[in-house]
Amino acid sequence: MASNSKDGPPLGDNILLLPSSQATTPSMTTASSFQDENSLNSSSFNPLHAQNHLTPHSNNNNNITSSPSVQPLATEQQPVNSFSPLRSASSISSRSSTSSSSIGRSGGRQGPFSSTAADTLTAATTQPIAVASSSVSATAHAGEGVISGRGRPAKDSPYSANREHGSKASQLLHTYILTPFQSLQLYLSTSTRDREASASTYHPAVRKLPPWLLPHYRGRKPVIRSTVLRPLCRLLLLAVILAVLIVSTLFYSFREGQPELSDYGALTEFNWTPINPRSYLSPMNASFGENYDVLLDGHSHSTYSDGRMSPETLLKWHIANGYNAVVVSDHNNISGGLAALEIAESEEYAGKITVIPAMELTTCRLHMNLIGINETIDFAIKKWPTDDELRQTIARTHELGGLAIINHIPWSNTTEYGYELPRMQNHPSRELLVDMGIDGFEIANGGTLDTISLKFIQDHNLLLITGADVHYPDSNAFSWTILNTNGNRTIDNIMAQLKARRTSFLFDPTGTQPLAYPPENPRYYKSAPPTLLGQYFQMFWIDQTGMYSFSPTGGFCHQEYVTIRWKLIGYFIAWVLVGFLLFEAARLVVVGCCWGPFLRRRRYLRKKKWLEEEEGLVVAGSGSDGDGERRTNVDAGRHELEEQQQRV
């Protein structure tokens, strides 16, 4: 058993305490029992003799030298020779050569291991020596397993680059996982005491951080405010901004008169040689022959309803596509037809094209062309006209010398999107329409050929007519109604041939090839961002309305219902949160890692410069009246800088 010293506690494992003046952080190191030069061959070991050589103290150069001034403190008494090789976690003998070489490189400086101590370590390699587990010391050490105050790792440190043990995976674990975690732990430390208590366990790179690199929180509330409350406030602000944006853009997108992307009004010319359909098409009725001089379009629209061409541009489009007669039939009014008639009778268009005024009665039951009239017939201009109102309309058309033609039955009976109903609900049958007094059917509308109506016409000796139903200038021409006026292409002669039902048609299912495309509207781009945003937000629900009625009261022909797209809303919120997290990550990099340290460094350097200037004034004006107050300010500022330096 080791004997007790009268000047200190019992001797045991010889745990050496370093004075606080030797380290930047409180630390403790242990030393294994050492043998004296005179007892190298002895089987027993005397710790009292070894302590006279290896008890450290600090000199002015922060080096540890041998001195008996500090007594070793033993935590428990045990036999000196009771060392077990199994307890030897870090044998000094395995590093004796390194210690000797380190002493040789010290340039003759008196370090913690003198030549005598080095010989002692060399001789000690023949014995298993137990080393007590120790904390990492911040004292400068030449060759043993401690970490210097400058952040240099010892060879036994878990952060040593020269580790003899451990796989590459463990090194990567320390470098890329443990070190960042310790950096975060240091960042979240709430007091200088907490930092000092755990600083010695941090990676050297963490302990070498400058004092201005990380923010200094005084308590947990600032940490919570910075890492939780402020991001939540920014998220709440983002939600408010999005709510205002959604509401405002929705109102903006529903406004009247918003410009279209294409500027149809700027397209007024069709610069190609007029199409000659008779050069490559033959009449559908072979018996009709090639003796015809009128190529008529029986259905068209201008800007007086939902068309995009003015009456004059509409005439130019027809001339360019091989027509020399046209029925201008805007929805529920005769104004477009009369305006086109006036232009066609001008000197510029004399002999080029003949215009027959008309109107398309547009209801939720049917679309019917009233051709060759000069006034608007409004008996049935409503959503759901009755059979009697339709009869009155047809009768009034005949009184005005016109013809009643039923338009595009295939289109009218097509199922409306989102409904199990046709576009035109309660559409009268062909037989009922004949009983009402209609004169014929439109058997070709655009590129659609109605063979059922064609057969019905042939069986009932009714008028056959075709229509381009053109609305836009970049449309094709598919069909031409042909008839013969013997060179006298007037309105009366054309109407006479129609009433006599002496017509046939040319049909091209591919349509004419030359097309004119309108330029983009510069006014559209001014309002496009809020308009498109509003249209995007309209995707959050489905407002199913069905077919527009074109009635004076407005509205739609089908029952309206609204369906909320909750899944789309959920994905939108999810993407907003993803974007917010990316923003916070970028903000952390820019503000937390770049801008914040820059500002703290600038403040730190300004404070340091101010302190140096104030210290100079204190020295220069020692004994003056304001010296005491200035010295107090300097001491306070110096204490603040020292606190910042102690943080890492």
C-alpha positions as CSV (number, residue, x, y, z in Angstrom):
1,M,0.0,0.0,0.0
2,A,1.2,3.5,-0.7
3,S,2.0,5.6,2.2
4,N,0.5,8.9,2.9
5,S,2.5,12.0,2.5
6,K,2.4,14.5,5.3
7,D,2.0,17.4,2.9
8,G,-0.6,15.9,0.7
9,P,-3.2,13.2,0.2
10,P,-2.5,9.5,-0.2
11,L,-0.6,8.5,-3.2
12,G,-2.2,6.2,-5.7
13,D,-2.3,6.5,-9.5
14,N,-0.4,9.7,-9.4
15,I,-3.0,11.9,-11.0
16,L,-1.3,15.2,-11.7
17,L,-3.3,18.5,-11.4
18,L,-2.2,21.3,-13.7
19,P,-2.4,24.8,-12.3
20,S,-5.0,27.1,-13.9
21,S,-2.3,29.4,-15.1
22,Q,-1.1,26.7,-17.5
23,A,-4.2,26.2,-19.6
24,T,-6.8,28.4,-21.3
25,T,-9.6,26.0,-20.1
26,P,-9.7,24.1,-16.8
27,S,-8.2,20.7,-17.5
28,M,-6.6,17.7,-15.8
29,T,-4.1,15.2,-17.0
30,T,-2.9,11.9,-15.6
31,A,0.5,10.5,-15.7
32,S,1.5,6.8,-15.3
33,S,3.8,5.9,-12.6
34,F,7.4,6.6,-13.6
35,Q,10.6,4.8,-12.5
36,D,13.7,6.5,-11.4
37,E,17.0,6.2,-13.3
38,N,18.4,4.3,-10.3
39,S,15.6,1.8,-10.2
40,L,15.2,0.7,-13.8
41,N,16.0,-2.9,-12.9
42,S,13.8,-3.0,-9.8
43,S,10.6,-4.9,-9.8
44,S,9.0,-2.4,-7.4
45,F,8.1,1.1,-8.3
46,N,8.3,4.1,-5.9
47,P,5.9,6.9,-6.8
48,L,7.4,9.2,-4.2
49,H,10.8,9.0,-6.0
50,A,9.2,9.6,-9.4
51,Q,7.3,12.6,-8.3
52,N,10.4,14.5,-7.5
53,H,11.3,14.4,-11.2
54,L,7.9,14.8,-12.9
55,T,5.8,17.2,-10.8
56,P,5.0,20.0,-13.3
57,H,4.8,23.7,-12.9
58,S,4.5,26.6,-15.3
59,N,7.2,29.0,-16.3
60,N,7.0,32.2,-18.3
61,N,7.0,30.4,-21.6
62,N,4.1,28.2,-20.6
63,N,6.3,25.1,-20.6
64,I,6.0,22.5,-17.9
65,T,9.2,21.8,-16.0
66,S,10.1,19.3,-13.3
67,S,9.5,20.5,-9.8
68,P,8.5,18.9,-6.5
69,S,6.2,21.9,-5.7
70,V,3.0,20.2,-6.6
71,Q,2.0,17.0,-4.7
72,P,0.3,14.3,-6.7
73,L,-3.3,13.6,-5.7
74,A,-4.4,10.0,-5.4
75,T,-8.0,9.1,-5.6
76,E,-7.5,5.7,-3.9
77,Q,-4.7,3.8,-2.2
78,Q,-3.5,0.6,-3.9
79,P,-0.3,-1.4,-4.2
80,V,2.2,0.1,-6.5
81,N,2.9,-3.1,-8.3
82,S,-0.7,-4.0,-8.8
83,F,-0.8,-2.9,-12.5
84,S,-2.6,-5.1,-14.9
85,P,-1.7,-5.2,-18.6
86,L,-5.4,-5.4,-19.4
87,R,-5.8,-1.9,-17.9
88,S,-3.1,-0.4,-20.0
89,A,-5.2,1.7,-22.4
90,S,-2.4,3.8,-23.5
91,S,1.1,2.4,-22.9
92,I,3.9,4.9,-22.6
93,S,6.4,2.4,-23.8
94,S,4.8,2.3,-27.3
95,R,5.5,6.0,-27.7
96,S,8.9,6.4,-26.0
97,S,10.8,6.9,-29.2
98,T,8.3,9.6,-30.2
99,S,8.7,11.3,-26.9
100,S,12.5,11.3,-27.2
101,S,12.4,12.7,-30.7
102,S,10.0,15.3,-29.6
103,I,12.4,16.4,-26.9
104,G,15.2,16.5,-29.3
105,R,13.2,18.8,-31.6
106,S,12.4,21.2,-28.8
107,G,15.6,23.1,-29.4
108,G,17.0,22.6,-26.0
109,R,13.9,24.1,-24.2
110,Q,13.2,22.7,-20.8
111,G,9.9,20.9,-21.4
112,P,7.7,18.7,-19.2
113,F,10.0,15.8,-20.0
114,S,13.7,16.4,-19.3
115,S,16.4,14.0,-20.4
116,T,16.1,12.2,-17.1
117,A,12.4,11.8,-17.7
118,A,13.0,10.7,-21.2
119,D,15.4,8.0,-20.0
120,T,12.8,7.0,-17.4
121,L,10.2,6.6,-20.1
122,T,12.6,4.5,-22.2
123,A,13.3,2.2,-19.3
124,A,9.6,2.0,-18.5
125,T,8.8,0.2,-21.7
126,T,9.7,-3.1,-20.1
127,Q,6.8,-2.9,-17.7
128,P,3.0,-2.7,-18.3
129,I,1.9,0.6,-17.0
130,A,-1.8,1.5,-16.3
131,V,-2.8,5.0,-17.4
132,A,-5.8,6.5,-15.7
133,S,-8.4,8.0,-18.1
134,S,-7.9,11.7,-18.3
135,S,-9.5,14.8,-19.7
136,V,-7.9,16.6,-22.6
137,S,-5.4,19.1,-21.5
138,A,-5.0,22.5,-23.2
139,T,-1.3,22.7,-22.0
140,A,1.4,22.7,-24.7
141,H,2.9,19.1,-24.6
142,A,5.7,17.9,-26.8
143,G,4.9,14.2,-27.3
144,E,2.1,12.8,-25.2
145,G,-1.7,12.3,-25.6
146,V,-2.9,15.9,-24.9
147,I,-4.2,18.7,-27.0
148,S,-2.3,22.0,-27.0
149,G,-3.8,25.3,-26.3
150,R,-3.4,26.2,-30.0
151,G,-5.7,23.3,-31.0
152,R,-3.0,20.8,-32.0
153,P,-4.3,17.2,-31.6
154,A,-2.2,14.7,-29.8
155,K,-1.7,11.3,-31.2
156,D,-4.1,9.6,-28.8
157,S,-6.8,12.2,-29.5
158,P,-9.9,11.0,-31.3
159,Y,-9.3,13.9,-33.7
160,S,-5.6,13.0,-34.4
161,A,-4.6,12.8,-38.1
162,N,-2.0,10.2,-37.2
163,R,-4.3,7.7,-35.5
164,E,-2.9,4.2,-35.4
165,H,-6.3,2.7,-34.7
166,G,-9.7,3.2,-36.3
167,S,-11.0,2.8,-39.8
168,K,-11.5,5.4,-42.5
169,A,-15.2,5.2,-41.8
170,S,-14.7,6.3,-38.2
171,Q,-12.5,9.2,-39.3
172,L,-15.3,10.3,-41.7
173,L,-17.8,9.9,-38.8
174,H,-15.7,12.3,-36.6
175,T,-15.0,14.7,-39.5
176,Y,-18.5,15.1,-41.0
177,I,-20.9,14.2,-38.2
178,L,-19.5,14.7,-34.8
179,T,-17.6,17.9,-35.6
180,P,-20.7,19.7,-37.1
181,F,-22.8,18.5,-34.2
182,Q,-20.3,19.9,-31.7
183,S,-20.3,23.1,-33.6
184,L,-24.1,23.3,-33.3
185,Q,-23.8,22.4,-29.6
186,L,-21.4,25.3,-29.2
187,Y,-23.7,27.6,-31.1
188,L,-26.6,26.8,-28.9
189,S,-24.7,27.1,-25.6
190,T,-26.4,29.6,-23.4
191,S,-23.6,30.8,-21.2
192,T,-19.8,31.2,-21.1
193,R,-19.6,28.7,-18.3
194,D,-21.3,26.1,-20.4
195,R,-18.9,26.7,-23.2
196,E,-15.9,26.6,-21.0
197,A,-17.1,23.4,-19.3
198,S,-17.3,21.5,-22.6
199,A,-14.8,23.3,-24.8
200,S,-12.0,20.8,-24.1
201,T,-14.1,18.0,-25.7
202,Y,-14.6,19.9,-29.0
203,H,-12.7,19.3,-32.2
204,P,-9.6,21.6,-32.5
205,A,-11.2,23.2,-35.5
206,V,-14.2,24.2,-33.3
207,R,-12.0,25.6,-30.5
208,K,-10.0,27.7,-33.0
209,L,-13.1,29.6,-34.2
210,P,-12.7,33.4,-33.9
211,P,-14.8,35.1,-31.2
212,W,-16.9,36.9,-33.8
213,L,-17.9,33.9,-35.9
214,L,-20.9,32.7,-33.8
215,P,-23.6,34.8,-32.1
216,H,-23.6,35.0,-28.3
217,Y,-26.9,34.2,-26.7
218,R,-27.5,35.1,-23.1
219,G,-30.2,32.6,-22.2
220,R,-32.5,30.2,-23.9
221,K,-35.1,32.7,-24.8
222,P,-32.9,34.4,-27.4
223,V,-32.1,31.0,-28.9
224,I,-35.8,30.1,-29.2
225,R,-36.6,33.5,-30.5
226,S,-33.9,33.3,-33.2
227,T,-34.4,29.7,-34.3
228,V,-38.2,29.1,-33.8
229,L,-40.3,32.3,-33.3
230,R,-38.7,34.4,-36.0
231,P,-39.0,31.7,-38.7
232,L,-42.6,31.1,-37.6
233,C,-43.3,34.9,-37.9
234,R,-41.8,34.9,-41.4
235,L,-44.0,31.9,-42.3
236,L,-47.1,33.7,-41.0
237,L,-46.1,36.8,-43.0
238,L,-45.7,34.6,-46.1
239,A,-49.2,33.2,-45.5
240,V,-50.7,36.7,-45.3
241,I,-48.9,37.8,-48.5
242,L,-50.2,34.7,-50.3
243,A,-53.8,35.3,-49.1
244,V,-53.7,38.9,-50.3
245,L,-52.1,37.9,-53.6
246,I,-54.7,35.1,-54.2
247,V,-57.7,37.3,-53.5
248,S,-56.4,40.3,-55.5
249,T,-55.4,38.4,-58.6
250,L,-58.7,36.5,-58.6
251,F,-60.6,39.7,-58.7
252,Y,-58.3,41.1,-61.3
253,S,-58.6,38.0,-63.6
254,F,-62.4,38.2,-63.5
255,R,-62.5,41.8,-64.7
256,E,-64.2,42.7,-68.0
257,G,-62.3,43.8,-71.1
258,Q,-59.0,42.1,-70.3
259,P,-56.8,42.0,-73.5
260,E,-56.2,38.7,-75.3
261,L,-52.7,37.4,-76.1
262,S,-53.3,37.7,-79.9
263,D,-54.1,41.1,-81.4
264,Y,-56.7,40.1,-83.9
265,G,-57.5,43.7,-84.7
266,A,-54.0,44.1,-86.1
267,L,-54.5,41.4,-88.7
268,T,-56.3,43.0,-91.6
269,E,-54.6,41.5,-94.7
270,F,-54.4,38.0,-96.1
271,N,-51.5,38.2,-98.6
272,W,-51.8,35.2,-100.7
273,T,-53.3,34.4,-104.0
274,P,-57.0,33.7,-103.5
275,I,-57.9,30.0,-103.2
276,N,-59.7,28.4,-106.2
277,P,-61.5,25.4,-104.7
278,R,-63.0,24.4,-108.1
279,S,-59.5,23.6,-109.3
280,Y,-59.1,20.6,-107.1
281,L,-62.7,19.8,-105.8
282,S,-65.8,18.5,-107.4
283,P,-69.4,19.0,-106.4
284,M,-70.7,16.4,-103.9
285,N,-73.7,15.9,-106.3
286,A,-72.2,14.8,-109.6
287,S,-75.3,15.7,-111.5
288,F,-74.9,19.3,-110.5
289,G,-72.2,19.7,-113.0
290,E,-69.4,22.3,-113.2
291,N,-71.7,25.2,-114.3
292,Y,-71.8,27.3,-111.2
293,D,-70.7,30.9,-110.5
294,V,-71.4,31.4,-106.8
295,L,-69.2,30.0,-104.0
296,L,-71.2,30.9,-100.8
297,D,-70.3,30.7,-97.1
298,G,-73.7,30.3,-95.3
299,H,-72.5,31.0,-91.7
300,S,-70.0,33.5,-90.4
301,H,-69.4,35.9,-87.4
302,S,-67.9,39.4,-87.0
303,T,-67.0,41.6,-84.0
304,Y,-70.7,42.4,-83.7
305,S,-71.0,39.1,-81.7
306,D,-68.2,36.8,-80.7
307,G,-66.1,37.0,-83.9
308,R,-62.6,38.4,-83.9
309,M,-62.7,40.1,-87.3
310,S,-64.3,43.3,-88.2
311,P,-66.9,43.1,-91.0
312,E,-64.4,44.4,-93.6
313,T,-61.7,42.0,-92.4
314,L,-64.3,39.2,-92.6
315,L,-64.9,40.0,-96.2
316,K,-61.2,40.0,-97.0
317,W,-60.9,36.6,-95.3
318,H,-63.6,35.2,-97.5
319,I,-62.2,36.6,-100.7
320,A,-58.7,35.1,-99.9
321,N,-60.3,31.7,-99.3
322,G,-62.2,31.5,-102.6
323,Y,-65.6,32.8,-101.7
324,N,-67.5,35.4,-103.7
325,A,-70.7,35.4,-101.5
326,V,-71.1,35.3,-97.7
327,V,-73.9,35.2,-95.1
328,V,-72.9,37.3,-92.2
329,S,-74.9,35.9,-89.3
330,D,-74.0,37.3,-85.8
331,H,-75.6,35.9,-82.7
332,N,-79.1,37.3,-82.0
333,N,-78.6,40.6,-84.0
334,I,-78.6,41.7,-87.6
335,S,-76.2,44.6,-87.1
336,G,-73.1,42.8,-88.3
337,G,-74.7,41.7,-91.5
338,L,-76.0,45.1,-92.3
339,A,-72.5,46.6,-91.7
340,A,-70.9,44.1,-93.9
341,L,-73.5,44.7,-96.6
342,E,-72.6,48.4,-96.6
343,I,-68.9,47.7,-97.0
344,A,-69.5,45.2,-99.8
345,E,-71.6,47.7,-101.8
346,S,-68.7,50.2,-101.7
347,E,-66.6,50.8,-104.8
348,E,-63.6,48.9,-103.4
349,Y,-65.4,45.6,-103.1
350,A,-67.8,46.0,-106.0
351,G,-67.9,42.8,-108.0
352,K,-65.7,41.0,-105.6
353,I,-68.1,39.6,-103.0
354,T,-71.8,39.6,-102.2
355,V,-73.1,39.9,-98.6
356,I,-76.4,38.5,-97.5
357,P,-77.5,39.9,-94.0
358,A,-78.6,37.4,-91.5
359,M,-78.7,36.6,-87.8
360,E,-78.1,33.4,-85.9
361,L,-80.9,32.8,-83.4
362,T,-78.9,31.4,-80.4
363,T,-80.7,29.8,-77.5
364,C,-80.3,26.8,-75.2
365,R,-82.5,24.7,-77.5
366,L,-81.1,25.3,-80.9
367,H,-79.0,27.6,-83.2
368,M,-80.9,28.7,-86.3
369,N,-79.8,31.0,-89.1
370,L,-82.4,33.5,-90.4
371,I,-81.0,34.5,-93.8
372,G,-81.9,37.4,-96.0
373,I,-83.7,39.6,-93.4
374,N,-83.1,43.2,-92.6
375,E,-84.2,43.3,-88.9
376,T,-83.6,41.5,-85.7
377,I,-86.3,39.0,-85.0
378,D,-86.6,38.7,-81.2
379,F,-89.6,36.4,-80.5
380,A,-87.4,33.6,-79.4
381,I,-84.2,35.4,-78.1
382,K,-84.2,33.8,-74.7
383,K,-82.7,30.8,-72.9
384,W,-85.6,28.4,-73.4
385,P,-87.9,29.5,-76.2
386,T,-91.1,27.5,-76.6
387,D,-92.2,25.7,-79.8
388,D,-94.7,28.4,-80.5
389,E,-92.0,31.1,-80.2
390,L,-89.9,29.2,-82.6
391,R,-92.8,29.0,-85.0
392,Q,-93.4,32.7,-84.7
393,T,-89.7,33.4,-85.5
394,I,-89.8,31.2,-88.6
395,A,-93.0,32.8,-89.8
396,R,-91.6,36.3,-89.4
397,T,-88.5,35.3,-91.3
398,H,-90.6,34.1,-94.2
399,E,-92.6,37.4,-94.1
400,L,-89.3,39.3,-94.5
401,G,-88.4,37.2,-97.6
402,G,-85.8,35.1,-95.7
403,L,-85.0,31.5,-95.0
404,A,-84.7,29.6,-91.8
405,I,-81.8,27.1,-91.6
406,I,-81.0,24.8,-88.7
407,N,-77.3,24.9,-87.9
408,H,-74.8,22.2,-86.9
409,I,-77.0,19.5,-85.4
410,P,-74.0,17.2,-84.7
411,W,-72.4,19.9,-82.6
412,S,-75.7,20.8,-80.8
413,N,-76.3,17.1,-79.8
414,T,-72.7,16.5,-78.6
415,T,-72.4,15.8,-74.9
416,E,-71.4,18.8,-72.9
417,Y,-68.1,18.4,-71.0
418,G,-68.8,17.6,-67.3
419,Y,-72.4,16.7,-67.9
420,E,-74.4,13.7,-69.2
421,L,-76.4,16.1,-71.3
422,P,-76.1,17.4,-74.9
423,R,-75.0,21.0,-75.5
424,M,-78.4,21.9,-76.7
425,Q,-80.9,20.4,-74.3
426,N,-84.4,19.6,-75.6
427,H,-83.3,20.2,-79.2
428,P,-86.3,19.7,-81.6
429,S,-86.1,16.7,-83.8
430,R,-85.7,17.1,-87.6
431,E,-89.2,16.1,-88.1
432,L,-90.6,18.6,-85.6
433,L,-88.5,21.3,-87.2
434,V,-89.9,20.5,-90.6
435,D,-93.4,20.8,-89.1
436,M,-92.4,24.2,-87.7
437,G,-91.6,25.4,-91.2
438,I,-87.8,25.4,-91.5
439,D,-86.3,25.5,-95.0
440,G,-83.2,23.4,-94.7
441,F,-80.2,22.2,-92.7
442,E,-76.5,23.1,-92.5
443,I,-74.9,19.8,-93.5
444,A,-71.3,21.0,-93.2
445,N,-70.0,23.1,-90.3
446,G,-66.3,23.7,-90.3
447,G,-64.7,20.3,-90.9
448,T,-67.7,18.3,-89.8
449,L,-70.0,16.7,-92.4
450,D,-73.5,15.8,-91.2
451,T,-74.3,12.8,-93.4
452,I,-77.5,12.1,-91.4
453,S,-78.9,15.6,-92.2
454,L,-77.7,15.2,-95.8
455,K,-79.8,12.0,-96.1
456,F,-82.7,13.7,-94.4
457,I,-82.6,16.6,-96.8
458,Q,-82.5,14.3,-99.8
459,D,-85.5,12.4,-98.5
460,H,-87.6,15.5,-97.7
461,N,-86.4,17.8,-100.6
462,L,-85.1,20.5,-98.3
463,L,-82.4,23.2,-98.7
464,L,-78.8,22.1,-98.5
465,I,-76.3,24.7,-97.3
466,T,-72.8,24.7,-95.7
467,G,-71.1,27.1,-93.4
468,A,-67.5,27.9,-92.3
469,D,-68.8,29.3,-89.0
470,V,-65.6,31.4,-88.9
471,H,-64.8,33.4,-85.8
472,Y,-61.0,33.8,-86.0
473,P,-58.7,35.0,-88.9
474,D,-56.4,32.0,-88.5
475,S,-59.2,29.6,-89.4
476,N,-59.4,27.2,-92.4
477,A,-62.1,27.0,-95.0
478,F,-63.6,23.6,-95.4
479,S,-66.7,23.9,-97.5
480,W,-68.3,26.0,-100.2
481,T,-72.0,26.1,-101.1
482,I,-72.2,26.3,-104.9
483,L,-75.1,27.6,-107.1
484,N,-75.5,29.2,-110.5
485,T,-76.9,32.7,-111.1
486,N,-75.8,32.9,-114.7
487,G,-73.4,35.6,-114.0
488,N,-75.8,37.8,-112.1
489,R,-74.5,37.4,-108.6
490,T,-76.9,39.7,-106.7
491,I,-78.6,39.1,-103.3
492,D,-82.0,38.6,-105.0
493,N,-80.7,36.0,-107.5
494,I,-78.7,34.1,-104.8
495,M,-81.8,34.1,-102.6
496,A,-83.9,32.8,-105.5
497,Q,-81.6,29.9,-106.1
498,L,-81.6,29.1,-102.4
499,K,-85.4,29.1,-102.2
500,A,-85.5,26.9,-105.3
501,R,-83.1,24.6,-103.4
502,R,-80.8,24.3,-106.4
503,T,-77.5,24.0,-104.5
504,S,-74.6,21.6,-104.0
505,F,-71.3,22.0,-102.2
506,L,-67.6,21.4,-102.3
507,F,-66.0,19.9,-99.2
508,D,-62.3,19.7,-98.3
509,P,-61.9,17.8,-94.9
510,T,-58.3,19.1,-94.5
511,G,-59.1,22.7,-95.0
512,T,-57.3,25.4,-96.9
513,Q,-53.5,25.5,-96.3
514,P,-52.6,29.3,-96.2
515,L,-53.2,30.8,-92.8
516,A,-52.7,34.2,-91.4
517,Y,-51.6,34.4,-87.7
518,P,-52.3,37.6,-85.7
519,P,-49.4,39.3,-83.9
520,E,-49.1,39.2,-80.1
521,N,-50.8,41.9,-78.2
522,P,-48.4,44.2,-76.3
523,R,-51.2,45.3,-74.0
524,Y,-51.6,41.7,-72.8
525,Y,-48.1,41.6,-71.3
526,K,-48.8,44.6,-69.0
527,S,-51.6,42.7,-67.2
528,A,-50.5,39.1,-67.9
529,P,-48.8,38.4,-64.5
530,P,-51.8,39.1,-62.2
531,T,-54.1,37.7,-64.8
532,L,-52.3,34.4,-65.2
533,L,-51.8,34.1,-61.4
534,G,-55.5,34.6,-61.0
535,Q,-56.2,32.0,-63.7
536,Y,-53.9,29.6,-61.9
537,F,-55.7,30.1,-58.6
538,Q,-59.0,29.5,-60.4
539,M,-57.7,25.9,-60.8
540,F,-58.4,25.4,-57.0
541,W,-62.0,24.8,-57.9
542,I,-64.1,23.7,-60.9
543,D,-66.9,26.1,-61.8
544,Q,-68.9,23.9,-64.2
545,T,-71.4,26.0,-66.1
546,G,-72.0,24.3,-69.4
547,M,-72.9,26.1,-72.6
548,Y,-73.3,29.8,-72.7
549,S,-76.8,30.9,-73.6
550,F,-76.2,34.1,-75.5
551,S,-79.5,35.4,-74.2
552,P,-79.9,39.1,-73.2
553,T,-80.0,38.0,-69.5
554,G,-76.8,36.1,-69.8
555,G,-76.2,32.9,-67.9
556,F,-75.6,29.3,-69.1
557,C,-77.7,26.5,-70.4
558,H,-76.7,23.9,-67.8
559,Q,-76.9,23.8,-64.0
560,E,-73.9,25.3,-62.4
561,Y,-71.9,23.5,-59.7
562,V,-68.6,24.1,-58.0
563,T,-66.1,21.4,-57.0
564,I,-63.2,22.2,-54.7
565,R,-59.9,20.6,-55.6
566,W,-58.6,19.9,-52.2
567,K,-55.7,17.8,-53.4
568,L,-54.5,20.5,-55.6
569,I,-54.7,23.0,-52.7
570,G,-52.8,20.6,-50.5
571,Y,-50.0,20.2,-53.1
572,F,-49.8,24.0,-53.5
573,I,-49.4,24.4,-49.7
574,A,-46.7,21.6,-49.7
575,W,-44.7,23.4,-52.4
576,V,-45.0,26.7,-50.6
577,L,-43.6,25.0,-47.5
578,V,-40.7,23.5,-49.5
579,G,-39.9,26.9,-51.0
580,F,-40.0,28.4,-47.5
581,L,-37.6,25.9,-46.2
582,L,-35.3,26.5,-49.1
583,F,-35.5,30.2,-48.4
584,E,-34.7,29.6,-44.7
585,A,-31.7,27.4,-45.7
586,A,-30.4,30.1,-48.1
587,R,-31.0,32.8,-45.5
588,L,-29.0,30.8,-42.9
589,V,-26.1,30.5,-45.4
590,V,-26.2,34.2,-46.4
591,V,-27.1,35.9,-43.1
592,G,-25.9,33.4,-40.6
593,C,-22.7,32.3,-42.2
594,C,-21.7,35.4,-44.2
595,W,-23.4,38.6,-43.3
596,G,-23.8,38.0,-39.6
597,P,-20.1,37.1,-39.0
598,F,-19.1,40.1,-41.2
599,L,-21.1,42.5,-39.0
600,R,-19.9,40.9,-35.7
601,R,-16.3,41.0,-36.9
602,R,-16.6,44.6,-37.9
603,R,-18.1,45.5,-34.5
604,Y,-15.5,43.4,-32.7
605,L,-12.6,45.1,-34.6
606,R,-14.1,48.6,-33.9
607,K,-14.5,47.8,-30.3
608,K,-10.9,46.5,-30.1
609,K,-9.6,49.6,-31.9
610,W,-11.5,51.9,-29.6
611,L,-10.2,50.1,-26.5
612,E,-6.6,50.4,-27.8
613,E,-7.2,54.2,-28.3
614,E,-8.8,54.5,-24.9
615,E,-6.0,52.6,-23.2
616,G,-3.5,54.9,-24.9
617,L,-5.4,57.9,-23.5
618,V,-5.5,56.4,-20.1
619,V,-1.7,55.9,-20.1
620,A,-1.1,59.3,-21.5
621,G,-3.5,61.1,-19.1
622,S,-2.9,59.1,-15.9
623,G,-3.8,61.2,-12.9
624,S,-6.2,63.5,-14.8
625,D,-9.8,64.2,-13.6
626,G,-11.5,61.9,-16.2
627,D,-9.0,59.1,-15.9
628,G,-11.1,57.0,-13.5
629,E,-14.2,57.0,-15.7
630,R,-12.2,56.3,-18.8
631,R,-10.4,53.5,-17.1
632,T,-13.7,52.0,-16.0
633,N,-15.0,52.1,-19.6
634,V,-11.9,50.5,-20.8
635,D,-12.1,47.7,-18.2
636,A,-15.7,47.1,-19.2
637,G,-14.9,46.9,-22.9
638,R,-11.9,44.7,-22.3
639,H,-14.0,42.4,-20.2
640,E,-16.6,42.2,-23.1
641,L,-13.9,41.2,-25.6
642,E,-12.4,38.6,-23.2
643,E,-15.9,37.1,-22.9
644,Q,-16.2,36.9,-26.7
645,Q,-12.8,35.2,-26.9
646,Q,-13.7,32.7,-24.1
647,R,-16.8,31.6,-26.0
648,V,-14.6,29.4,-28.2
